[in-house]
Amino acid sequence: MHILTLGLNHKTAPVEVRERLAFPPSTLEAALQALVSCDGLHEAAILSTCNRSEIYTVANHAGRGLETAQRFLRDFHQLRDENFAPHLYRFLDADAARHLFRVACGADSLVVGESQILGQVRDALLAAQQSGTARLVLNELFQRSLHVGKRARTETDIGRGALSVSSVAVELALQIFGALESHSVLLLGAGEMSELTAQYLVDSGVRAVFVANRTHARAVQLAARFGGEAVPFDEFPQKMVDTDIVISSTSAPHFIIEPSQLAGIMRQRRGRPLFLIDIAVPRDVDPAVRRMDNVFLYDIDDLEEVVASHRAERARELVKVEQLIEEEVCSLQRWLQALDAKPLICALQRRMEGLRQAELERWLRKLPHLSEQERRTIEALTRGFANKILHIPLVQIRQFATEPDGYLRLDAVRRVFNLDLDDQEGEELSP
Amino acid sequence: MTARCLFSIGLSLALYLVATVLYQGHLFLRRREWGEWGRKMLLAGACVHTFTLGIHFIVSKSPYFSNSLFVVSLFVVTFLFAGLWLEHFLQTPKVGAILAPLAFLTVLYAALRHVPLEGTGAELLKDGWLVVHIVLSLLGDVGFALAFGMAVIYLLQEHWLKSRRLSRFLPPLDVADHAGYLLIAVSFSLFSLGLAMGVIAQWVGSSVSLGRADLKVLASIPCWGLYALYLYLRAGAGWRGHRLNWLSIVGFALVLFNLLVLRHEIME
């Protein structure tokens, strides 16, 4: 019994190939049913996002299973092998688990550590469960991948730190002001990035948005978009007295905010912190204002430097994430080994032998007058009895191990007898 | 000191130790629930400790501060309650992570090395007015100490932000500033009441008579004045930020100097 992964992603295939192998939600159920009905495949799950399409399946024969899965992709999407086969990657057993765990942790994502993928893995599992194609093994594999994904985000910093200029601006604003509900933002000029940053701030809960633009009509239009208020451009210095966050992206060829002007504004602000985000090129804000107390100025280079440091931090966290993944892969491997017949047989024999000896001792204590010969006779009787009881179940267990979905029956036997299979080192006892 | 008192303090120590372990586990092993349990253990320890102090004074009928352990205990529980409030305000378990081991080590040391307070100091501590003066002033000092911590954090955070770096370890700038202000506001009231009690104690003729130019008394005037100025600028004139936090730091430096270096000149 093997876990197989077959798929492609943003690293191995361009978008024009990925889009042809995508599985829209409406086709997922049909795809899963078609996949699991293929000869040799017992379980199936499909993970399909804008950056990857992957099939997870369980088969008794790895090589034939992978061929069958590839044939399914070709037939389902009506493609020719040469169009997509060179972009495919294939993983088996521990590597398949390792790959899914990396995906769930965001370690394989375009934006390392992104959290959206965890929800997508969860959706893939739900779809497979609802279709009845995820059973014992894939259920366990995907559940563990969700657990690893959560662990990675809790125990490491792989998901921390904004990775876009606009979200970094919000993170800085939060670091200065804490909650943003009682703060307002002033937009000077109208540029795409400043609008995006303002949108992020609005989404984070800023109280009010003011817009000042040399073209007042444009300011009105932009203010309406954020539910804010347009301000005449000449009056923006006065507005800065009450506004804590200023995003500047005018097309002015010179500085529009200078230290001498800002000193008066800060006196009126009585030292309340002022956060200036200067996205304009050439810059709108004189860098000399950095030296002023309670003024925090970030230009586009500063924001991108923060983004770069966050990216580097996430890359460093990958080492910890990989360690975590290896722990979980080992744990899964132990679980998979327990599905084989041999540990089950050993555990069953040990249980029976334990019961036999316990009962034998208990009854022999009540018969102290027995001779050594008589004791040996009774012992042989009980041993023979135990072996005869176990004979047929053990034959059946060995038979299950050879059947296509025998691991399900083996798991049922383990549950019926409530056997603990942690000790994998035991040998089968001879009758 | 009774065996029951020592047992109770031992229980508080155990709770502080458990809180220490839980807080460090939260910080280094990233177990979120450990931080919450750490807070509960620390609060439970502080409550047991406070209960012990109260029961001791009621039952023993001994002079208010007959033993160094109880003086230290008063300091510690005040720090803990104020610190737990601060932790809740800042929404971070890092305050408790610092206070829990400090509380454990301080009380452990005081419990192992406790001495009865004798001599003139002990005599002074039998005077009710003086005791109220001392307790209120010390409570105020505890608050100023925490406000000093907040001011340092503000300046560190400001430095990081000016250096264009993000520190996730420190609380937001405005939050640290506001916490410092609240601490000073409460502590100033306690400190002022404490000073007033001292004046009243002299006026009603306590067992203690101070010289006209008692340095400790004189030094408390600029302490009080600095914090009064802080509150006027902050609450009255609406100022905040970099300079006010430096004012808080200077104010606490004066408080510390007054507390640790200067002594009352007690007339015979």
Interface residues (C-beta under 8 A of the other chain):
Chain A: T154 E155 R160 G161 E171 L172 L174 Q175 I176 F177 G178 R270 G271 R272 P273 R290 D293 N294 F296 Y298 D302 E305 V306 S309
Chain B: L29 R30 R32 Q157 L161 K162 R164 R165 L166 S167 R168 P171 P172 L173 D174 V175 A237 G238 W239 R240 G241 H242 R243 L244
